[in-house]
Amino acid sequence: MSNKLSYEDLEKRIQALEQAEAAHRQTRKALRESEDRFHAVFEGSQDAVFIADKYAQVTHINQAACKLTGYTKEELLKRRIPDLHVFNPFLDKILKGDSLTSKTDILRKDGVSVPVEFTGTAVTIGDKTYLHILIRDITERKQTEDVLRNSERKFRQLFDHAPSGIYEVDFTNGRFTQVNSLICEYTGYSREELLTMTPLDILDEESRCLFFERVEKFGRGENVPTNPEYCIKNKNGTRRWVQLNNQFSYTGGLVTGATVVAHDISERKQAEDALKKSEALFKSITDHTSALVSIHDAAGTYIFASPSHEQLGYQAEELMGQSGFTLVEKEDIGRLLQYLEKARTEKISKGLLNYRLKDKAGNLHDYRGAFDPVFKKDGSLEKIVCVGEDITELKKVQAEKIEALTLAAETRKLALVGQIAGKMAHDFNNILGVIMGNAELALLDCPHIKTRKTLELIFEQTLRGKNLTKNLVAFAKDQEPKQEFFSINEKMALILNLLKKDLEGIHTVRLYGHEIPDLLADPGMIEHAVVNLIQNSIHAVSLVKQPKIILRTHHKPGRIFIEIEDNGCGIPPESLGEIFEPSFTLKGSKDKMGLYKTGIKGTGYGMSNVKKYIEQHKGSISIHSQLWMGTTVAVSLPVIRKTLTQEEIKEVKKEKLNSEKHILIVEDEQAISHVQCRLLSNEPFFHKVDIADNGRVAMELVDKNKYDLISLDYVLPGKLSGMDVYHHIREKNQTVPVLFISGNIEFLESIKDLKHHDPYIDHLSKPCKNIDYVHSINMLFA
């Protein structure tokens, strides 16, 4: 009875049993819930799930396994894992307890191979071992991977075979991470070598500096070029220019790398360098040329003007935007407009035109210009390039040449007459001498008045014959003027004194100008010319009741004037054009109108000689006459000063000066050599000058010294001529410049051929202006 449970104990046990039952029910409920969740997960998994025992007999599968393999659940539960074949290589490893993940292909029931990724694990529960295999269909992933691989392959092909260099760089270490073949080609390094290098390693020194400047500006927030240009240094030392296009990559908002496309711009750079050199050359040429270089748009407006426009008084900037016809003489604009219109409509090529330009002071200059039109791709006119050369001096030289050739032709025409006249004059003078001598002797002893008058007539006619032969010989001679400086007023006074007897009874008025510069001329020729002109006036007033002769001298810049005016008979209008013809006269037997006093005779060579002498001095002569009213003869002669004027010095300084050279002057006339020496040795040239007054001294100085230029007179005293000296110079030096100075007709005819064979010579005709002389010297140096 003692072991009998009490009611309380029994109640406690019942309560314990009830609690255990409740716990058991709770456990079963939790188990069912767990089984339900497992079943839901097992069946709801998108991946195929196979569970097999340790003998690989399939015990559980989910619906996804059926879908994946194409078998029904019943069919699969009858199979063993090895029946799926593809797992055989992995089964032993899984059974040994290795957890294995791999990819393979399984064969569906319909024979289709499906790519899968599986995970196999051996699980032990109690004393039982189960195989758990999870299989995922990776067909879509495989396709995506194939697409990605194809894309990668294409990208790699594009990357490696792109027409531009491409590389990627990691900014964390600064090194290349990828480079294509062109980058290897640009740099000369292999891919492997480049992957150990940084972009800075392949830049030249200048480009590195540019890179760091770019980084600093970028760091300061300044704008930097999006497409920088750098010079790559090749492994072999050559250079290549590239333009970069950068695509930055970011991590956490920070730039961590970049993909860079490098375009080879070496050819463009070479073209740019060539263009720069061309532009520099163009600038150098236009800055230093005396030619006017200008570029005009299709309307003719200035878009470029060379600094040489300063010689016309204009700065290049003043002409920009102005019409190209701004400086052109009005009469010449029409021809230039015609060319411009033809260039627009007919697409003509280069044109060569002569035209005149006005400088700022209003002076006209002759130019010859080459006009080159430039056309756009559509064929329309874009611009015109003009190069104009000042031919003012050339035209003067050509005029002198024409004048010289005309004179030469006249000289040749009269050469035979001159030769015959000279010979005849000599023989005739001998005859006249005999007649004159005997007439004088007969007059001494002649007692008969009638016979005496006859002898006096014979004697007077022999004197007339003597004067005739004197003028004839002067006409026949072709001598070069012997020049010296003298006062024209003093020369006029001397002449009037010589003609004092002839001027008796004639009211002579002297109107001489003041401060007239000395005249550089042949005093004998000028005297002979003036004597002839005054004698003509004396003859012209022979029948005038109140005869009057006015003599004037005056000067203007660059010219000296002599005027002889009379109130005599004048010259018939129809005869004015013949006054200077040899052998033409209105006196003596030719006086059909009774203009002159009986007994006044003319040789016909006086005015011809006057014109010849004046033109030999580069002067001019004009005649104004009215019949029965009088005649005025005006002679103009050039002024050759002993030094350059300030205006001439300024003009010379516009040219590129050559100074402090060693120059030899070969000139026998002291007055001329003295002027030439002063011109060259003073401002602005300061040359060292030696003077030789004959050919022998000149040759000795050439042998002794080295000269930079030689000024050479053609006609020299003694046996050696200027041409002899020239040949001696060329034996010693083939290139020293030589400037011939001569008015000799024979020389002027031969200089053209000489200049054709020797580019280092030039010539000036005597007398020449100082400014022309120094300009020719300066041009020969250039």
SVG drawing of the C-alpha trace seen along z (x, -y; Angstrom):
<svg xmlns="http://www.w3.org/2000/svg" viewBox="-6 -151 109 153">
<polyline fill="none" stroke="black" stroke-width="0.4" points="0.0,0.0 3.0,-2.1 3.8,-2.1 0.3,-3.1 0.4,-6.4 -1.4,-9.1 -4.0,-11.1 -1.6,-14.1 1.1,-11.9 -1.2,-10.4 -2.5,-13.8 1.1,-15.0 1.9,-12.0 -1.2,-12.7 -0.2,-16.3 3.3,-15.1 1.9,-12.7 -0.4,-15.4 2.5,-17.8 4.6,-15.2 1.7,-14.5 1.4,-18.2 5.1,-18.5 4.9,-15.4 2.0,-16.9 4.0,-20.2 7.0,-18.3 4.9,-16.4 3.3,-19.7 6.7,-21.3 7.9,-18.3 5.0,-18.4 5.5,-22.1 9.2,-21.5 8.3,-18.7 5.8,-21.0 8.4,-23.7 11.0,-21.3 8.4,-19.8 7.5,-23.3 11.1,-24.3 11.9,-20.9 9.1,-21.0 9.2,-24.8 12.9,-24.9 13.7,-26.0 16.7,-23.7 16.4,-20.0 17.0,-18.1 18.0,-14.4 18.3,-12.5 19.6,-9.0 20.8,-6.4 24.3,-5.3 23.8,-2.9 22.9,-5.8 19.3,-4.6 17.1,-7.7 14.7,-8.1 13.4,-11.6 13.2,-14.0 11.3,-17.3 9.2,-18.5 12.1,-20.5 14.1,-17.3 11.3,-15.9 11.2,-19.1 14.9,-19.1 15.4,-15.5 12.1,-14.9 11.3,-11.8 8.3,-11.3 8.7,-11.1 8.0,-7.3 10.6,-6.8 13.2,-8.7 12.5,-6.9 13.3,-3.6 16.7,-4.9 20.0,-5.1 22.3,-8.1 24.8,-6.3 21.9,-5.9 22.3,-9.7 25.8,-8.9 27.3,-12.4 27.7,-12.1 29.8,-8.9 33.2,-10.7 32.0,-12.7 30.1,-10.0 33.0,-8.4 34.2,-11.8 30.8,-12.7 30.4,-9.3 33.7,-9.9 32.3,-13.0 33.6,-15.7 31.3,-18.5 31.6,-19.1 30.4,-21.8 31.0,-21.5 29.5,-22.0 28.6,-19.3 25.9,-18.3 23.0,-15.9 21.1,-14.0 17.4,-14.5 14.9,-11.7 14.4,-13.2 18.2,-13.0 18.8,-16.8 22.0,-17.7 21.4,-20.3 24.2,-22.3 24.0,-22.2 25.8,-23.3 25.5,-20.9 26.4,-20.6 26.8,-17.2 27.0,-16.5 26.9,-13.2 24.7,-13.6 24.6,-11.1 21.4,-10.9 21.7,-8.5 23.3,-5.4 22.2,-6.2 24.1,-8.0 22.2,-9.9 23.4,-11.7 22.1,-15.2 22.5,-16.5 21.3,-20.0 21.2,-20.5 20.7,-24.0 19.8,-24.4 22.4,-27.0 21.3,-27.0 20.4,-30.7 23.5,-31.5 25.5,-29.5 23.9,-31.4 24.6,-34.7 28.2,-33.6 28.5,-32.6 27.2,-35.9 29.6,-37.6 32.5,-35.5 31.6,-36.3 31.3,-40.0 34.6,-39.7 36.2,-38.1 34.8,-40.7 35.9,-43.4 39.3,-41.9 39.5,-41.8 38.4,-45.4 40.7,-46.3 43.7,-44.6 43.0,-45.6 41.5,-49.1 42.9,-51.8 43.9,-53.8 46.0,-52.9 43.9,-51.9 45.1,-51.3 43.7,-51.1 45.4,-52.5 44.9,-51.9 45.3,-55.2 46.0,-53.4 49.4,-52.3 49.6,-54.4 50.4,-51.3 48.9,-50.0 46.4,-47.2 45.6,-46.6 47.3,-47.7 46.5,-46.9 48.9,-46.1 49.0,-49.7 50.2,-51.0 53.0,-48.4 53.7,-49.6 53.7,-53.2 56.1,-52.6 58.2,-49.7 57.6,-47.8 55.9,-44.4 52.6,-44.0 54.4,-42.3 56.9,-45.2 54.2,-47.9 52.1,-46.2 55.0,-46.9 55.2,-50.6 53.2,-53.8 52.0,-56.2 54.7,-58.7 57.4,-56.2 56.5,-56.6 56.3,-60.4 59.1,-62.6 60.3,-65.3 58.3,-68.1 55.1,-66.1 55.7,-65.0 55.8,-68.7 52.6,-69.3 51.0,-66.3 51.9,-67.6 50.7,-71.1 47.4,-69.5 47.1,-67.6 47.8,-70.7 45.2,-72.8 42.7,-69.9 43.4,-69.8 42.8,-73.5 39.5,-73.1 40.6,-74.9 39.4,-73.9 41.8,-71.6 41.6,-70.4 39.5,-67.3 41.7,-65.9 45.3,-66.5 48.2,-66.0 51.4,-64.3 54.6,-63.1 55.4,-59.4 59.0,-58.4 59.6,-55.1 62.0,-52.5 64.3,-53.1 64.3,-56.9 61.9,-58.0 58.9,-60.3 55.2,-60.0 52.5,-62.5 49.1,-61.3 45.8,-62.9 44.1,-61.2 40.4,-60.6 39.9,-59.7 37.0,-57.8 37.4,-57.8 36.2,-55.0 35.0,-55.8 34.8,-53.9 33.0,-55.5 32.9,-58.8 36.7,-58.8 38.6,-58.5 40.4,-55.2 41.3,-54.6 40.7,-55.4 40.3,-53.9 42.3,-55.9 42.1,-56.0 45.3,-57.4 45.0,-58.7 48.2,-59.0 48.4,-62.7 52.1,-62.6 51.2,-63.4 48.9,-66.3 51.7,-67.6 54.2,-67.3 51.8,-69.2 51.3,-71.8 55.1,-72.1 55.5,-72.4 52.7,-75.1 54.4,-76.9 57.7,-76.8 56.0,-77.9 54.3,-80.7 57.6,-81.7 59.3,-81.6 56.4,-83.7 56.7,-86.2 60.5,-86.3 60.1,-86.9 57.4,-89.5 59.2,-91.3 62.4,-91.7 61.3,-92.0 61.0,-95.3 58.2,-94.0 54.6,-94.8 52.9,-91.5 49.2,-91.7 46.3,-89.3 42.7,-90.4 39.4,-88.6 37.0,-88.0 35.8,-91.6 39.3,-93.0 39.6,-94.0 42.9,-93.9 43.3,-90.9 47.1,-91.0 49.7,-93.6 53.4,-93.2 55.5,-95.7 57.1,-96.9 54.0,-99.1 55.8,-101.5 57.8,-102.6 54.6,-104.2 54.0,-105.7 51.4,-103.2 51.5,-100.8 50.1,-97.4 47.4,-97.8 46.1,-101.0 45.2,-99.0 43.4,-96.1 39.7,-96.1 40.4,-98.8 39.7,-98.4 42.6,-97.0 42.2,-100.0 42.9,-102.5 46.4,-103.2 45.8,-102.6 45.9,-105.6 42.3,-106.2 43.2,-105.7 44.5,-102.2 41.6,-101.0 39.6,-99.9 42.1,-97.4 42.5,-95.9 38.7,-95.6 38.5,-93.8 41.1,-91.3 39.2,-90.8 35.9,-90.2 37.6,-87.7 39.1,-85.9 35.6,-85.6 33.8,-84.4 36.4,-82.7 38.7,-81.2 41.8,-82.6 45.2,-81.7 48.1,-84.1 47.9,-87.6 50.8,-90.1 49.7,-93.7 51.4,-97.1 49.8,-99.8 50.6,-102.9 50.3,-103.4 50.1,-106.6 52.2,-107.0 50.8,-108.9 52.4,-112.1 50.5,-111.7 53.6,-110.7 53.1,-108.1 55.1,-104.9 55.1,-102.4 54.6,-98.8 54.4,-95.4 52.4,-92.9 51.7,-89.2 48.1,-88.3 47.4,-84.7 43.7,-83.8 42.9,-81.1 39.6,-79.2 37.4,-77.3 36.4,-73.7 33.2,-74.8 35.1,-76.8 34.3,-80.2 37.0,-82.8 38.3,-82.8 41.2,-85.3 43.9,-86.9 47.6,-87.0 49.4,-90.0 53.2,-90.5 54.1,-94.0 57.6,-95.1 58.4,-98.8 59.6,-99.3 59.9,-103.1 63.7,-103.0 63.5,-100.2 61.2,-102.4 63.7,-105.2 66.5,-102.9 64.5,-101.6 63.7,-105.2 67.4,-105.9 68.2,-102.8 65.6,-103.7 67.1,-107.2 70.6,-105.8 69.5,-103.4 67.8,-106.2 70.9,-108.3 73.0,-105.3 70.8,-104.8 71.1,-108.5 74.8,-108.3 75.1,-105.2 73.0,-107.0 75.3,-110.0 78.5,-108.0 79.3,-107.9 78.4,-111.6 80.6,-112.4 83.5,-110.4 83.2,-112.0 82.6,-115.4 85.7,-115.1 87.9,-114.0 86.4,-116.7 86.8,-119.4 90.4,-118.5 91.1,-118.7 88.9,-121.7 90.7,-123.6 93.9,-122.9 92.5,-124.3 91.0,-127.3 94.4,-127.9 96.1,-128.2 93.3,-130.5 93.2,-132.6 97.0,-133.0 97.3,-134.0 94.3,-136.3 95.9,-138.1 99.3,-138.4 97.6,-139.7 95.7,-142.3 99.0,-143.7 100.3,-144.6 97.1,-145.2 96.7,-148.8 93.5,-148.3 90.3,-149.0 88.1,-146.6 90.6,-143.8 91.0,-144.5 87.2,-144.2 87.4,-140.9 90.2,-139.7 88.4,-140.9 85.3,-138.9 87.5,-135.8 89.0,-136.4 85.5,-136.8 84.2,-133.6 87.3,-131.7 86.5,-132.8 82.9,-131.6 84.2,-128.3 86.4,-128.0 83.4,-128.5 81.4,-126.0 84.1,-123.3 84.4,-124.1 80.7,-123.3 80.9,-120.3 83.8,-118.8 81.9,-119.4 78.9,-117.7 80.9,-114.7 82.8,-114.1 81.2,-111.7 83.1,-112.6 82.1,-112.0 81.6,-115.1 84.5,-116.0 82.6,-117.1 83.5,-119.5 81.5,-121.8 81.2,-125.4 78.9,-128.4 76.4,-128.9 76.2,-132.6 79.9,-133.0 79.9,-131.0 77.2,-133.3 79.2,-136.3 82.3,-134.9 80.3,-134.1 78.8,-137.6 82.3,-139.0 83.4,-136.9 80.5,-138.1 80.8,-141.7 81.5,-143.0 78.7,-141.1 76.2,-142.4 77.0,-146.0 73.7,-147.9 71.6,-145.2 69.8,-145.9 71.0,-142.9 69.1,-142.1 70.7,-139.8 68.2,-138.2 70.4,-135.7 69.0,-133.7 70.6,-133.7 72.1,-130.7 72.0,-128.5 73.9,-125.3 77.1,-124.6 76.5,-122.7 78.3,-119.4 78.9,-119.4 81.5,-119.8 82.2,-123.6 83.3,-123.6 80.2,-121.9 77.9,-124.1 79.8,-127.2 79.6,-126.1 75.9,-125.5 75.1,-128.9 77.3,-130.7 75.4,-129.1 72.0,-130.1 73.1,-133.7 74.5,-134.0 71.2,-132.8 69.4,-135.5 71.9,-138.1 71.1,-137.1 67.3,-137.0 67.3,-140.7 69.4,-141.9 66.4,-143.7 64.7,-144.8 64.8,-148.6 65.1,-148.1 66.8,-144.7 66.6,-143.1 68.0,-139.9 67.0,-138.7 69.2,-136.1 67.8,-134.3 69.1,-131.7 67.2,-130.1 66.7,-126.8 64.1,-124.5 64.6,-121.3 66.9,-119.1 67.1,-121.3 69.0,-124.4 67.4,-126.5 69.0,-128.8 66.6,-130.9 67.5,-133.1 64.7,-135.3 64.8,-137.8 62.4,-140.0 63.7,-139.0 62.1,-137.6 60.9,-134.3 60.7,-130.9 58.0,-129.9 55.7,-127.4 56.2,-124.8 60.0,-124.9 59.9,-124.4 60.0,-120.6 63.2,-120.8 65.3,-123.2 67.5,-120.4 68.0,-118.5 71.7,-118.4 72.3,-120.8 69.0,-122.6 69.1,-126.4 66.8,-129.4 69.7,-131.8 71.6,-132.8 70.2,-131.2 67.4,-129.5 66.0,-132.8 63.0,-133.0 61.0,-135.3 63.7,-138.0 64.0,-137.2 67.7,-138.0 70.0,-140.8 71.7,-140.3 75.1,-138.6 74.1,-136.5 74.9,-132.9 74.2,-129.6 76.1,-126.3 73.0,-124.1 74.9,-122.3 74.7,-124.8 71.3,-123.8 72.0,-120.1 75.2,-120.4 73.3,-122.3 70.7,-119.6 73.4,-116.9 75.4,-118.6 72.4,-119.2 71.1,-115.6 74.6,-114.2 74.2,-115.9 70.7,-114.4 69.1,-117.8 66.3,-119.0 65.8,-121.9 62.6,-123.5 61.7,-126.4 58.8,-128.7 58.6,-131.1 56.1,-133.4 56.9,-134.7 57.9,-138.4 57.5,-138.4 60.5,-136.6 61.9,-133.4 62.5,-131.9 64.9,-128.9 64.8,-127.1 67.5,-124.7 67.1,-122.5 70.0,-120.6 70.0,-118.2 71.6,-119.3 74.1,-116.9 74.8,-117.9 78.0,-117.2 76.2,-115.4 72.9,-113.7 70.1,-115.9 68.4,-115.0 65.3,-113.7 67.5,-111.5 69.3,-110.1 65.9,-109.3 64.9,-107.6 68.1,-105.5 67.6,-104.5 64.3,-102.8 66.4,-100.3 68.5,-97.6 71.7,-99.5 75.2,-98.1 77.7,-100.1 81.4,-100.2 82.5,-98.4 85.8,-98.9 85.1,-100.5 87.3,-101.5 86.3,-104.4 88.0,-104.5 87.3,-108.0 89.6,-110.4 87.5,-113.5 88.3,-114.8 85.1,-116.7 83.1,-113.5 85.3,-111.3 85.3,-113.8 81.4,-113.8 81.3,-110.0 83.8,-109.7 81.8,-112.1 78.5,-110.3 79.9,-106.9 82.2,-107.8 79.6,-110.0 76.3,-109.3 74.5,-106.9 77.1,-104.5 80.5,-105.3 82.3,-103.2 86.1,-103.2 86.9,-104.6 90.0,-104.5 90.3,-106.5 92.2,-105.7 92.3,-108.3 93.5,-106.0 93.5,-102.3 97.1,-101.5 96.6,-102.9 93.2,-101.0 94.9,-97.6 97.6,-98.2 95.1,-98.9 93.0,-95.8 96.1,-93.6 97.0,-95.1 93.6,-95.3 90.4,-93.2 87.4,-95.4 83.7,-94.8 82.7,-96.8 84.3,-98.8 82.8,-101.9 84.3,-102.0 84.4,-104.7 84.4,-103.3 86.5,-106.0 89.9,-106.5 93.0,-108.5 96.0,-106.6 96.2,-103.3 94.0,-101.3 90.2,-101.7 87.6,-100.8 87.0,-97.5 90.6,-96.6 90.4,-97.3 87.2,-95.2 88.8,-92.1 91.8,-92.5 89.3,-92.6 87.6,-89.4 90.9,-87.6 91.3,-88.2 87.7,-88.0 84.7,-86.6 82.0,-87.9 83.0,-91.4 80.2,-93.8 81.2,-96.3 79.2,-99.4 80.1,-101.0 79.6,-104.7 79.6,-106.0 77.6,-107.8 79.7,-106.4 77.5,-105.2 79.8,-102.3 79.7,-101.1 75.9,-101.4 75.5,-99.2 77.7,-96.4 76.6,-96.5 73.5,-94.3 75.5,-91.3 78.0,-91.9 75.3,-91.9 73.9,-88.7 77.1,-86.9 78.0,-88.6 75.3,-88.9 77.5,-91.0 77.6,-94.1 75.3,-97.1 75.7,-100.4 74.6,-104.1 74.7,-106.7 76.6,-109.9 75.6,-112.3 73.7,-110.5 71.8,-111.7 73.4,-111.1 70.4,-109.2 70.6,-106.9 74.3,-106.3 74.0,-105.3 70.9,-103.3 72.7,-101.3 75.7,-100.7 73.3,-99.5 71.4,-97.2 74.6,-95.6 75.6,-94.8 72.1,-93.2"/>
</svg>
